[in-house]
Amino acid sequence: MAAAGVASHWSEVNRAGQSGDYSRALKSINKILQITKDDATALHCKVVCLIQSGSFKEALNVIHSHTKVLTSDVIAFEKAYCEYRLNRIENALKTIESTSEQTDQLKELYGQVLYRLERYDDCLAVYRDLIRNSQDDYEEERKTNLSAVVAAMSTWEKVMPEDLGLQDLTYELCYNAACTLIGQGRLDDAMKRLKQAEELCRESLAEDADVTEEDIAAELAIIHGQMGYIMQQQGRTEDALQLYNQIIKLKPTDVGLLAVIANNTITINKDQNVFDSKKKVKLTNADGVEHKLSKKQLQAIEFNKALLAMHTNQADQCRKLSAALQSESPEHLLPVLIQAAQLCREKQHTKAIELLQEFAEQHPANAVEIKLTMAQLKIAQGSITKACIILQSIEELQHKPGMVSALVMMYSHEEDIDSAIEVFTQAIQWYQEHQPNTPTHLSLIREAANFKLKHGRKKEAISDLEQLWKQNPKDIHTLAQLISAYSLVDPDKAKVLSRHLPSSDSMSLKVDVDALENSPGATFIRKKAGKVAAENQLTEQGQGDVKKKRKKKKGKLPKNCDPKVTPDPERWLPMRERSYYRGRKKGKKKEQIGKGTQGSMAGAATELDASKITSSPPTSPRPGSAAANTPSSSASNVIPPRHQKPVGAAGTKKKVQQKKKKGGKGGW
């Protein structure tokens, strides 16, 4: 009875497996295992059903709980596949390598595991062997994986791949070929391949009637992402940013793609648009990103997080991230540079230099970059001489023209000409021993000679000029410089060398002067040129004549000036500084308000008294005033305007203003 029940269950498992209903098949297998607990076939089928259902942890638990029945040779592929899908890559590698018999299935999985571990050389060998020794319907997928390995080697290891004869028949192969070209720096060719991959993708997906435009856009997202990267590398940041934003709006399910796009956007923003960068950082922290990207991609994302923290003045966060990066890769230079930059932002330049010095001593391989950074910090502090000492300690760059130019300029800035000449001497000596008479060597000699001549060291420049002249005896410019230098040191030697100069006839330009003068050419006449020509003629006619002195014009006297009256000696001083200035009388009428009988005018008598009115002409006659009818005084009594004392218009104007003040509300 039990045997008949088991057989019926097995037939049910068979029917469910053929129809792809693994959940129903799993129920039948569980019924079988209730009857026979240690049935190896039933346990194996249960593991397969769990894998097909995506329950990798449960499948692995079944394998581990029945190790006696499910031996490693029987269940090796399923165990390794569960570990691979659970991102236990190292465990999957051990499971595959411990298996005695390597089947094609295990080799396929082995290639995937090696790719995830970034062991690209071993992975390439595995796929080559699979393509060579297998003939089935999966050959195209294997070639795609092989091209992906080649692209990774070109991008991350900078290895020039050999031509494997892979044809770009599918958009996946075309995309991987474009990635290979990007790794080689051939960006224009890579862009052409990506456009070709886009066309192939649209054609292949258009054949399926169930595929919508959204599905096509989601499939093209990774191709457009690479296009954006190429645009960014070419400096077309606006176009790249537009593509990146389009991809983010699609909300693709690939968290790895989103993380890369967000990271690239942050690099475009740099220290600008910080709010947008903070939002993009969240996309790089999604679950599963660490399993989708390579180690170098993840490292670049962490570097950018630290830099963003520095630009947003999050000092503690920046130090925390950079310290974590340094602990993961102690030999890497960038975490130390980020820490030093953060210290400089905090005005702690001395600590930054000490940190760099310590790192340079521990990692001599990066000493060149560190010392260049230290020199830059010294220059920022204004310690030019110390920066020069640091640069001269870099033996690998001492003879380089760029380093020589920088040191000479810095020493010249410090007015240390002797040290600058010593830099030239050491560099020329190195080229004399290792690369004599090369263009760089001769160029350094010429620059050294010009520098010495510029700073009056003609005696020291003679040896350099002689060496240059020997290399090229036809160089008239060098010979002229040499003669000029010898003229101050050894005139006889200068005369001997002057014989090597070409004659004046050979050096003169063959120009017909008469024809040149008579030729109709465009003439330009400046304004006021006649005055200049007239002055030139005067100077040519009488160079020995004494220049005539111009007569000084007599100053004009003011009107109504009486020469008999002595002018006021204080007339040039401001009014407030004159001895007779008593200041303006303020508030005189205000004090008189309320005195005397009601309706009386205190100042009426003085206004009507003609003897008390000043002799200055009134601005306009007032009705009822005696001043309007008085005859003018005699000419002898007229005082010029500059001699008059300041009593007049300002006072009258002020009186008018004071009268206006009386007419307000609440007056008498």
C-alpha positions as CSV (number, residue, x, y, z in Angstrom):
1,M,0.0,0.0,0.0
2,A,2.8,2.4,0.9
3,A,4.7,1.5,-2.3
4,A,1.6,2.3,-4.4
5,G,1.2,5.6,-2.6
6,V,4.9,6.6,-3.2
7,A,4.6,5.7,-6.9
8,S,1.5,7.9,-7.3
9,H,3.3,10.8,-5.6
10,W,6.3,10.4,-7.9
11,S,4.0,10.5,-11.0
12,E,2.5,13.7,-9.6
13,V,6.0,15.1,-9.1
14,N,6.8,14.2,-12.7
15,R,3.6,16.0,-14.1
16,A,4.2,19.1,-12.0
17,G,7.9,19.3,-13.0
18,Q,7.0,19.1,-16.7
19,S,4.4,21.9,-16.3
20,G,6.8,24.0,-14.2
21,D,4.6,24.0,-11.1
22,Y,7.4,23.5,-8.5
23,S,5.3,24.4,-5.5
24,R,2.9,21.5,-6.3
25,A,5.8,19.2,-7.0
26,L,7.3,20.2,-3.6
27,K,4.1,19.2,-1.8
28,S,4.2,15.7,-3.4
29,I,7.9,15.3,-2.5
30,N,7.2,16.2,1.1
31,K,4.6,13.4,1.2
32,I,7.2,11.0,-0.2
33,L,9.7,12.1,2.5
34,Q,7.1,11.4,5.2
35,I,7.1,7.8,4.1
36,T,10.8,7.5,3.3
37,K,12.8,10.1,5.2
38,D,16.3,9.4,3.7
39,D,15.3,9.0,0.1
40,A,18.3,10.6,-1.7
41,T,16.3,11.2,-4.9
42,A,13.4,12.8,-3.1
43,L,15.8,15.1,-1.1
44,H,17.6,16.0,-4.3
45,C,14.3,16.9,-6.0
46,K,13.3,18.9,-3.0
47,V,16.5,20.9,-3.2
48,V,15.8,21.6,-6.9
49,C,12.2,22.6,-6.3
50,L,13.3,25.0,-3.6
51,I,16.0,26.5,-5.9
52,Q,13.4,27.0,-8.7
53,S,11.1,28.7,-6.2
54,G,13.9,31.0,-5.1
55,S,14.2,29.6,-1.6
56,F,18.0,29.3,-1.6
57,K,18.4,29.3,2.2
58,E,15.9,26.5,2.7
59,A,17.6,24.5,0.0
60,L,21.0,24.9,1.6
61,N,19.5,23.9,5.0
62,V,18.2,20.7,3.5
63,I,21.7,20.0,2.0
64,H,23.4,20.6,5.3
65,S,20.9,18.5,7.3
66,H,21.4,15.5,5.1
67,T,25.1,15.4,4.4
68,K,25.3,11.6,4.8
69,V,22.7,11.1,2.0
70,L,23.5,14.1,-0.2
71,T,27.2,13.7,-0.7
72,S,29.3,16.5,-2.2
73,D,29.6,14.7,-5.6
74,V,25.8,14.3,-5.9
75,I,24.7,17.7,-4.8
76,A,27.8,19.8,-5.5
77,F,26.3,22.0,-8.3
78,E,23.1,22.8,-6.3
79,K,25.1,23.6,-3.1
80,A,27.5,25.9,-5.0
81,Y,24.6,27.6,-6.9
82,C,22.8,28.3,-3.6
83,E,25.9,29.8,-2.1
84,Y,26.5,31.9,-5.2
85,R,22.9,33.2,-5.2
86,L,23.3,34.0,-1.5
87,N,26.4,36.0,-2.3
88,R,28.7,33.6,-0.4
89,I,31.1,33.6,-3.3
90,E,34.1,32.3,-1.4
91,N,32.1,29.3,-0.1
92,A,30.8,28.6,-3.6
93,L,34.4,28.6,-4.9
94,K,35.5,26.0,-2.2
95,T,32.5,23.8,-3.0
96,I,33.4,23.8,-6.8
97,E,37.1,23.2,-6.3
98,S,36.5,20.4,-3.8
99,T,34.5,18.4,-6.3
100,S,36.3,15.5,-8.0
101,E,34.4,15.6,-11.3
102,Q,34.0,19.0,-13.1
103,T,30.8,18.9,-15.2
104,D,29.9,21.5,-17.8
105,Q,27.4,22.9,-15.3
106,L,30.0,23.3,-12.7
107,K,32.4,24.9,-15.2
108,E,29.7,27.5,-16.2
109,L,29.1,28.3,-12.5
110,Y,32.9,28.3,-11.9
111,G,33.3,31.0,-14.5
112,Q,30.6,33.2,-12.9
113,V,32.2,32.8,-9.5
114,L,35.7,33.7,-10.8
115,Y,34.2,36.8,-12.5
116,R,32.5,37.9,-9.2
117,L,35.9,37.4,-7.4
118,E,37.5,39.6,-10.2
119,R,39.9,36.8,-11.1
120,Y,39.6,37.7,-14.8
121,D,42.6,35.7,-16.1
122,D,41.3,32.4,-14.7
123,C,37.7,33.3,-15.8
124,L,38.9,33.9,-19.3
125,A,40.6,30.5,-19.5
126,V,37.4,28.8,-18.2
127,Y,35.1,30.4,-20.8
128,R,37.6,29.7,-23.6
129,D,37.6,26.0,-22.6
130,L,33.8,25.9,-22.5
131,I,33.4,27.5,-26.0
132,R,36.0,25.2,-27.4
133,N,34.7,21.9,-26.0
134,S,30.9,22.4,-25.9
135,Q,28.3,22.4,-28.6
136,D,24.8,23.4,-27.6
137,D,22.3,26.2,-27.7
138,Y,24.1,28.3,-25.1
139,E,27.2,29.2,-27.2
140,E,25.9,32.8,-27.7
141,E,25.6,33.3,-23.9
142,R,29.1,32.0,-23.4
143,K,30.5,34.4,-25.9
144,T,28.7,37.2,-24.2
145,N,30.2,36.3,-20.9
146,L,33.6,36.0,-22.5
147,S,33.3,39.5,-24.0
148,A,32.3,40.8,-20.5
149,V,35.5,39.3,-19.1
150,V,37.6,41.0,-21.8
151,A,35.8,44.4,-21.1
152,A,36.5,44.1,-17.3
153,M,40.2,43.3,-17.9
154,S,40.4,46.4,-20.2
155,T,38.6,48.7,-17.8
156,W,39.9,47.7,-14.4
157,E,43.3,46.1,-15.1
158,K,44.2,48.2,-18.1
159,V,45.1,45.1,-20.1
160,M,45.2,45.3,-23.8
161,P,43.0,42.3,-24.8
162,E,43.8,40.0,-27.7
163,D,41.4,39.7,-30.6
164,L,39.2,36.8,-29.8
165,G,37.2,37.0,-33.1
166,L,33.9,37.9,-31.4
167,Q,31.4,39.3,-33.8
168,D,28.9,42.0,-32.7
169,L,25.8,40.0,-33.7
170,T,23.8,40.9,-30.5
171,Y,23.4,44.1,-28.6
172,E,25.0,42.5,-25.5
173,L,28.2,41.7,-27.5
174,C,28.2,45.1,-29.0
175,Y,27.8,46.8,-25.6
176,N,30.7,44.7,-24.2
177,A,32.8,45.7,-27.1
178,A,32.1,49.3,-26.4
179,C,33.1,48.9,-22.8
180,T,36.4,47.4,-24.0
181,L,37.0,50.4,-26.1
182,I,36.3,52.7,-23.2
183,G,38.9,50.9,-21.2
184,Q,41.4,51.6,-24.0
185,G,40.5,55.3,-24.1
186,R,38.9,55.1,-27.6
187,L,35.9,57.1,-26.6
188,D,34.7,58.0,-30.1
189,D,34.8,54.4,-31.3
190,A,33.0,53.3,-28.1
191,M,30.2,55.8,-28.8
192,K,29.7,54.4,-32.2
193,R,29.4,50.9,-30.8
194,L,26.9,52.0,-28.2
195,K,24.7,53.6,-30.8
196,Q,24.9,50.3,-32.8
197,A,24.0,48.4,-29.7
198,E,21.0,50.7,-29.1
199,E,19.7,49.9,-32.7
200,L,20.2,46.2,-32.3
201,C,18.4,46.3,-28.9
202,R,15.4,48.1,-30.4
203,E,15.3,45.7,-33.3
204,S,15.4,42.6,-31.2
205,L,12.8,43.7,-28.7
206,A,10.5,45.1,-31.3
207,E,10.0,41.5,-32.5
208,D,8.2,40.6,-29.3
209,A,4.6,41.9,-29.3
210,D,4.3,41.8,-25.6
211,V,7.3,44.3,-25.0
212,T,6.2,47.9,-24.3
213,E,8.1,51.1,-24.9
214,E,8.8,51.2,-21.1
215,D,10.4,47.8,-21.3
216,I,12.6,48.9,-24.1
217,A,13.6,52.1,-22.3
218,A,14.5,50.0,-19.2
219,E,16.6,47.7,-21.3
220,L,18.4,50.6,-23.0
221,A,19.1,52.3,-19.6
222,I,22.5,50.7,-19.2
223,I,23.5,51.6,-22.8
224,H,22.5,55.2,-22.2
225,G,24.4,55.2,-18.9
226,Q,27.6,54.3,-20.7
227,M,26.9,57.0,-23.3
228,G,26.5,59.5,-20.5
229,Y,29.9,58.4,-19.0
230,I,31.6,59.0,-22.4
231,M,30.0,62.4,-22.7
232,Q,31.2,63.2,-19.2
233,Q,34.8,62.1,-20.0
234,Q,34.7,64.3,-23.1
235,G,33.6,67.4,-21.1
236,R,30.0,67.4,-22.3
237,T,28.7,67.5,-18.7
238,E,25.3,69.1,-19.5
239,D,24.5,66.3,-22.1
240,A,25.7,63.7,-19.6
241,L,23.6,65.1,-16.8
242,Q,20.5,65.1,-19.0
243,L,21.0,61.4,-19.8
244,Y,21.6,60.6,-16.2
245,N,18.4,62.3,-15.0
246,Q,16.4,60.5,-17.7
247,I,17.7,57.1,-16.4
248,I,16.9,58.0,-12.8
249,K,13.3,59.0,-13.8
250,L,12.8,55.5,-15.3
251,K,13.5,54.0,-11.8
252,P,15.2,50.9,-13.2
253,T,15.3,47.8,-11.0
254,D,19.1,47.4,-11.3
255,V,20.4,49.0,-8.1
256,G,24.0,48.8,-9.5
257,L,23.1,50.9,-12.5
258,L,21.3,53.5,-10.3
259,A,24.3,53.7,-7.9
260,V,26.7,54.3,-10.8
261,I,24.5,57.0,-12.3
262,A,24.1,58.7,-8.9
263,N,27.9,58.6,-8.3
264,N,28.6,60.1,-11.7
265,T,26.1,62.9,-11.1
266,I,27.8,63.7,-7.8
267,T,31.2,64.0,-9.6
268,I,29.6,66.5,-12.0
269,N,28.1,68.6,-9.2
270,K,31.4,68.6,-7.2
271,D,31.1,71.3,-4.5
272,Q,28.1,72.9,-6.2
273,N,24.4,71.8,-6.0
274,V,25.1,70.0,-2.7
275,F,21.5,69.4,-1.9
276,D,21.1,67.3,-5.1
277,S,24.3,65.4,-4.3
278,K,22.9,64.5,-0.9
279,K,19.8,63.0,-2.5
280,K,21.9,61.1,-5.0
281,V,24.0,59.6,-2.2
282,K,21.0,57.7,-0.9
283,L,20.8,55.7,-4.2
284,T,24.4,54.5,-3.6
285,N,23.3,53.1,-0.2
286,A,20.6,50.7,-1.6
287,D,20.6,47.1,-0.5
288,G,22.5,44.8,-2.7
289,V,24.7,47.4,-4.4
290,E,27.9,45.8,-3.0
291,H,27.1,42.6,-4.9
292,K,26.4,44.4,-8.2
293,L,29.5,46.5,-8.6
294,S,33.2,45.8,-8.7
295,K,35.6,46.7,-5.9
296,K,37.0,49.7,-7.7
297,Q,33.5,51.0,-8.3
298,L,32.5,50.6,-4.7
299,Q,35.8,52.3,-3.6
300,A,35.2,55.2,-6.0
301,I,31.7,55.7,-4.5
302,E,33.1,55.8,-0.9
303,F,35.8,58.3,-2.0
304,N,33.1,60.6,-3.3
305,K,31.1,60.2,-0.1
306,A,34.1,61.4,1.9
307,L,34.7,64.3,-0.5
308,L,31.0,65.3,-0.4
309,A,31.2,65.3,3.4
310,M,34.2,67.6,3.3
311,H,32.5,70.0,0.9
312,T,29.4,70.1,3.1
313,N,31.5,70.9,6.2
314,Q,30.8,67.5,7.9
315,A,34.3,67.2,9.3
316,D,33.6,64.2,11.6
317,Q,31.9,62.3,8.8
318,C,34.7,63.0,6.4
319,R,37.3,61.8,8.9
320,K,35.3,58.7,9.6
321,L,34.8,57.7,6.0
322,S,38.5,58.4,5.0
323,A,39.7,56.5,8.0
324,A,37.6,53.5,7.0
325,L,38.9,53.7,3.4
326,Q,42.5,53.8,4.7
327,S,42.0,50.8,6.9
328,E,40.5,48.8,3.9
329,S,43.4,49.8,1.6
330,P,46.3,51.2,3.6
331,E,48.5,51.6,0.5
332,H,45.9,53.8,-1.3
333,L,46.8,57.4,-1.6
334,L,43.4,59.1,-1.9
335,P,42.2,58.6,1.7
336,V,45.3,60.3,3.1
337,L,44.9,63.2,0.6
338,I,41.3,63.6,1.7
339,Q,42.4,63.7,5.4
340,A,45.1,66.3,4.6
341,A,42.6,68.4,2.6
342,Q,40.2,68.4,5.6
343,L,42.9,69.5,7.9
344,C,43.8,72.3,5.5
345,R,40.2,73.5,5.5
346,E,40.5,73.6,9.3
347,K,43.6,75.8,9.0
348,Q,45.8,73.0,10.4
349,H,48.5,73.0,7.7
350,T,51.2,71.7,10.0
351,K,49.3,68.6,10.9
352,A,48.4,68.0,7.3
353,I,52.1,68.1,6.3
354,E,53.0,65.7,9.2
355,L,50.3,63.3,8.1
356,L,51.6,63.3,4.6
357,Q,55.2,62.9,5.7
358,E,54.3,59.9,7.8
359,F,52.5,58.2,4.9
360,A,55.4,58.9,2.6
361,E,57.8,57.1,5.0
362,Q,55.5,54.1,5.3
363,H,54.7,53.8,1.6
364,P,57.7,54.9,-0.5
365,A,55.9,53.9,-3.7
366,N,53.6,56.9,-3.3
367,A,56.3,59.3,-2.1
368,V,56.4,61.3,-5.3
369,E,52.7,62.3,-5.1
370,I,52.9,63.0,-1.4
371,K,56.0,65.2,-1.7
372,L,54.3,67.2,-4.5
373,T,51.3,67.7,-2.3
374,M,53.6,68.8,0.6
375,A,55.3,71.3,-1.7
376,Q,51.9,72.7,-2.7
377,L,51.0,73.2,1.0
378,K,54.3,74.9,1.7
379,I,53.7,77.3,-1.2
380,A,50.2,78.0,0.1
381,Q,51.8,78.9,3.4
382,G,54.3,81.2,1.6
383,S,57.4,79.0,2.4
384,I,58.8,79.0,-1.1
385,T,62.3,78.0,-0.1
386,K,61.0,75.0,1.9
387,A,58.9,73.9,-1.0
388,C,61.9,74.0,-3.3
389,I,63.8,71.8,-0.9
390,I,61.0,69.3,-0.9
391,L,60.8,69.3,-4.7
392,Q,64.5,68.8,-5.0
393,S,64.3,65.7,-2.8
394,I,62.2,63.9,-5.5
395,E,65.1,62.2,-7.4
396,E,62.8,60.7,-10.0
397,L,61.7,64.2,-11.2
398,Q,64.9,66.3,-10.7
399,H,65.9,66.3,-14.3
400,K,62.5,66.7,-15.8
401,P,62.0,70.0,-17.7
402,G,58.8,70.8,-15.9
403,M,60.5,70.4,-12.5
404,V,63.5,72.4,-13.6
405,S,61.2,75.2,-14.8
406,A,59.2,75.2,-11.5
407,L,62.3,75.3,-9.4
408,V,64.0,78.1,-11.4
409,M,60.9,80.2,-11.3
410,M,60.5,79.7,-7.5
411,Y,64.1,80.5,-6.8
412,S,63.9,83.5,-9.0
413,H,60.9,84.7,-7.0
414,E,63.0,84.4,-3.9
415,E,65.9,86.2,-5.7
416,D,68.2,83.2,-5.1
417,I,69.8,83.2,-8.5
418,D,72.7,81.0,-7.5
419,S,70.3,78.2,-6.5
420,A,68.4,78.6,-9.8
421,I,71.7,78.2,-11.7
422,E,72.6,75.1,-9.7
423,V,69.3,73.6,-10.7
424,F,70.1,74.1,-14.3
425,T,73.6,72.7,-13.8
426,Q,72.4,69.5,-12.2
427,A,69.8,68.9,-14.9
428,I,72.3,69.5,-17.7
429,Q,74.8,67.2,-16.0
430,W,72.2,64.4,-15.8
431,Y,71.4,64.7,-19.5
432,Q,75.1,64.9,-20.4
433,E,75.5,61.5,-18.7
434,H,72.3,59.7,-19.8
435,Q,70.9,61.5,-22.9
436,P,73.7,63.7,-24.4
437,N,72.9,66.1,-27.3
438,T,69.2,65.3,-27.3
439,P,66.7,68.1,-28.0
440,T,65.8,68.3,-24.3
441,H,69.5,68.5,-23.3
442,L,70.2,71.3,-25.8
443,S,67.0,73.1,-24.8
444,L,68.1,73.1,-21.2
445,I,71.5,74.5,-22.1
446,R,70.0,77.3,-24.1
447,E,67.6,78.2,-21.3
448,A,70.4,78.1,-18.8
449,A,72.5,80.5,-21.0
450,N,69.6,82.9,-21.5
451,F,68.9,82.9,-17.7
452,K,72.5,83.7,-16.9
453,L,72.7,86.5,-19.5
454,K,69.4,87.9,-18.2
455,H,70.8,88.1,-14.7
456,G,74.3,89.5,-15.7
457,R,76.2,86.3,-15.4
458,K,77.8,86.5,-18.8
459,K,81.1,84.9,-17.7
460,E,79.1,81.8,-16.5
461,A,77.1,81.7,-19.7
462,I,80.1,81.4,-21.9
463,S,80.6,77.7,-21.5
464,D,76.9,77.0,-22.3
465,L,77.0,79.2,-25.4
466,E,80.2,77.6,-26.7
467,Q,78.6,74.2,-26.3
468,L,75.5,75.3,-28.3
469,W,77.6,77.0,-31.0
470,K,79.7,73.9,-31.4
471,Q,76.6,71.8,-32.0
472,N,75.3,74.3,-34.6
473,P,78.1,76.6,-36.0
474,K,75.6,78.2,-38.3
475,D,73.5,79.6,-35.5
476,I,74.2,83.3,-35.8
477,H,72.1,84.2,-32.8
478,T,74.1,82.0,-30.4
479,L,77.4,83.4,-31.9
480,A,76.2,86.9,-31.3
481,Q,75.4,86.1,-27.7
482,L,78.8,84.5,-27.3
483,I,80.6,87.5,-28.7
484,S,78.6,89.8,-26.4
485,A,79.6,87.7,-23.4
486,Y,83.3,87.6,-24.3
487,S,83.3,91.4,-24.9
488,L,83.2,91.9,-21.2
489,V,85.5,89.1,-20.2
490,D,88.0,88.7,-23.1
491,P,87.8,91.4,-25.8
492,D,90.5,89.7,-27.9
493,K,88.5,86.5,-28.0
494,A,85.4,88.4,-29.0
495,K,87.3,89.9,-31.9
496,V,88.4,86.5,-33.0
497,L,84.9,85.1,-32.8
498,S,83.5,88.2,-34.7
499,R,85.3,87.0,-37.8
500,H,82.9,84.1,-38.0
501,L,80.0,86.5,-38.4
502,P,78.7,86.9,-42.0
503,S,79.4,90.0,-43.9
504,S,77.0,92.9,-43.8
505,D,76.3,92.5,-47.6
506,S,75.2,89.0,-47.1
507,M,73.0,89.9,-44.1
508,S,71.4,93.0,-45.7
509,L,68.0,92.6,-47.1
510,K,67.8,93.0,-50.9
511,V,65.2,95.9,-51.0
512,D,64.9,98.6,-53.7
513,V,64.6,101.6,-51.4
514,D,63.5,104.0,-54.3
515,A,60.8,101.7,-55.5
516,L,59.6,101.3,-51.9
517,E,59.4,105.0,-51.4
518,N,57.6,105.7,-54.7
519,S,55.2,102.8,-54.3
520,P,51.6,103.9,-53.7
521,G,50.8,102.6,-50.2
522,A,48.1,103.3,-47.7
523,T,48.9,106.3,-45.6
524,F,47.6,107.0,-42.2
525,I,47.6,110.6,-40.9
526,R,46.9,111.1,-37.2
527,K,45.0,114.1,-35.9
528,K,47.0,117.1,-35.0
529,A,49.9,115.8,-37.0
530,G,50.5,119.3,-38.5
531,K,51.5,120.7,-35.1
532,V,54.0,117.9,-34.6
533,A,55.5,118.4,-38.0
534,A,55.7,122.2,-37.4
535,E,57.6,121.6,-34.2
536,N,59.9,119.1,-35.9
537,Q,60.7,121.7,-38.6
538,L,61.4,124.4,-36.0
539,T,63.8,122.2,-34.1
540,E,65.6,121.2,-37.4
541,Q,65.9,124.9,-38.5
542,G,67.4,126.2,-35.3
543,Q,68.8,123.5,-33.0
544,G,71.2,126.0,-31.5
545,D,68.7,128.7,-30.9
546,V,67.5,129.3,-27.4
547,K,63.8,128.5,-26.9
548,K,61.7,131.6,-26.6
549,K,59.9,132.0,-23.2
550,R,56.2,132.5,-23.2
551,K,55.0,135.8,-21.8
552,K,52.9,135.6,-18.7
553,K,49.5,137.2,-19.1
554,K,48.4,139.8,-16.5
555,G,45.7,138.7,-14.2
556,K,42.3,140.4,-14.6
557,L,41.1,142.6,-11.8
558,P,37.5,142.3,-10.5
559,K,34.9,144.8,-11.4
560,N,34.5,148.0,-9.3
561,C,38.0,147.6,-8.0
562,D,39.4,150.7,-6.5
563,P,43.3,150.6,-6.7
564,K,43.5,153.2,-3.9
565,V,41.8,151.0,-1.4
566,T,44.0,148.4,0.2
567,P,42.5,144.9,-0.4
568,D,41.4,142.8,2.5
569,P,44.5,140.7,3.5
570,E,42.3,137.9,4.8
571,R,40.2,137.7,1.6
572,W,41.7,134.3,0.6
573,L,40.8,132.7,3.9
574,P,37.4,131.0,4.4
575,M,34.9,133.2,6.1
576,R,34.9,131.3,9.4
577,E,38.7,131.7,9.7
578,R,38.8,135.5,9.3
579,S,39.5,137.6,12.4
580,Y,36.4,139.8,12.1
581,Y,34.0,136.9,11.7
582,R,31.6,136.9,14.6
583,G,29.3,134.1,13.5
584,R,25.7,134.3,12.5
585,K,23.1,135.7,14.9
586,K,20.6,133.0,15.5
587,G,17.2,133.3,17.3
588,K,17.4,137.0,17.8
589,K,13.7,137.6,16.9
590,K,12.6,134.6,18.9
591,E,14.0,136.2,22.0
592,Q,12.0,139.4,21.3
593,I,8.7,137.5,21.1
594,G,6.5,138.3,24.1
595,K,8.3,141.6,25.0
596,G,6.6,145.0,24.8
597,T,2.9,145.7,24.3
598,Q,0.7,143.5,22.2
599,G,0.9,144.1,18.5
600,S,4.1,146.2,18.6
601,M,7.0,145.5,16.1
602,A,10.4,145.6,17.8
603,G,12.4,145.7,14.6
604,A,10.3,148.1,12.6
605,A,12.3,151.2,13.6
606,T,15.6,149.6,12.6
607,E,14.2,148.5,9.2
608,L,13.0,152.0,8.4
609,D,16.2,153.6,9.5
610,A,18.1,154.3,6.2
611,S,21.4,155.0,8.0
612,K,21.6,151.5,9.3
613,I,21.1,149.8,5.9
614,T,24.3,148.3,4.4
615,S,25.7,149.7,1.1
616,S,25.3,146.4,-0.7
617,P,22.7,146.6,-3.5
618,P,19.4,145.1,-2.5
619,T,18.1,142.1,-4.3
620,S,14.6,143.7,-4.8
621,P,13.0,146.9,-3.4
622,R,10.4,146.3,-0.7
623,P,7.3,148.5,-0.5
624,G,7.4,151.1,2.2
625,S,11.1,150.8,2.6
626,A,13.2,154.0,2.6
627,A,16.1,152.2,1.0
628,A,14.2,152.1,-2.3
629,N,14.1,155.9,-2.5
630,T,17.6,156.7,-1.3
631,P,20.1,158.0,-3.8
632,S,23.1,155.9,-4.7
633,S,26.3,156.7,-2.8
634,S,29.2,158.3,-4.5
635,A,31.7,156.2,-6.6
636,S,34.5,156.9,-4.1
637,N,32.6,155.2,-1.3
638,V,31.9,152.0,-3.3
639,I,33.6,149.0,-1.8
640,P,34.5,146.2,-4.2
641,P,32.8,142.9,-3.8
642,R,35.9,141.1,-2.5
643,H,36.5,143.8,0.1
644,Q,33.0,143.8,1.5
645,K,32.3,142.2,4.9
646,P,29.7,139.4,4.8
647,V,26.5,141.1,5.8
648,G,23.9,140.8,3.1
649,A,22.0,138.3,1.1
650,A,22.4,135.4,3.5
651,G,21.0,137.5,6.3
652,T,18.1,138.8,4.3
653,K,17.3,135.3,3.2
654,K,17.3,134.1,6.7
655,K,15.0,136.9,7.7
656,V,12.5,135.8,5.1
657,Q,12.6,132.3,6.4
658,Q,12.1,133.5,9.9
659,K,9.0,135.5,8.8
660,K,7.6,132.3,7.2
661,K,8.0,130.5,10.5
662,K,5.8,133.1,12.2
663,G,2.9,132.5,9.9
664,G,2.0,129.0,11.1
665,K,-0.9,127.8,13.1
666,G,-1.1,129.0,16.7
667,G,0.6,132.4,15.9
668,W,-0.5,135.8,17.1
